Amino acid sequence: MNKTLRILIVEDNPADADLIQEMLPSAGPLNFQVESAVRLSGALTRLESKGIDLVLMDLGLPDSQGLSTFHSLRQAAPGIPVIVLSGNDDQELATAAVRDGAQDYLVKGQIGGDLLIRAIRYALERERLILELREVLAHVKTLSGLLPICAGCKKIRDDKGYWSQVESYIARHSEATFTHSLCPDCMQKLYPDISSEMPKS
């Protein structure tokens, strides 16, 4: 099954932009529809319209320079993977870019089509896994720390000072649901006649 990926190249050097586009096949099992922008402002405008799967960007643009270029784009489109393409083999900048969320940092003169396509595949997969992890963490609610509980009625006091039944508190702070039953001691206390007829476990 053929899959089309929409790539936005953010590059102000026409020769570099053309070379990058030539590395990306427009036919085959994985093909690319390529768009381009020469300024950060143009890239941000295009991203507002949605539909872009990945961004290949230079950090040196007419209206933005350095790592702040990446930060601005990442802030505007946090869910879209970004690969930085630079003419400088600057390991400190590369480390900073990846630390701040870039999926990769490639030096233009050192990449070929196979390397670029592999980097794109990995970037898309890593971004997908990151989004899945964030969704899972958003749904995980844990109970931790000290819970003020009444020694008499066993209600729990929440952080606003209200007292709630244990099951109500847990239901609000976790994904747990409750079913109700009676332990043997409560069964004996509340229903002694029925309890005496039940087999002992």
Summary of the structure (lengths in Angstrom):
residues: 201
radius of gyration: 28.3
end to end distance: 59.0
largest distance: 90.6
contacts: 525
relative contact order: 0.10
helix: 44%
strand: 19%
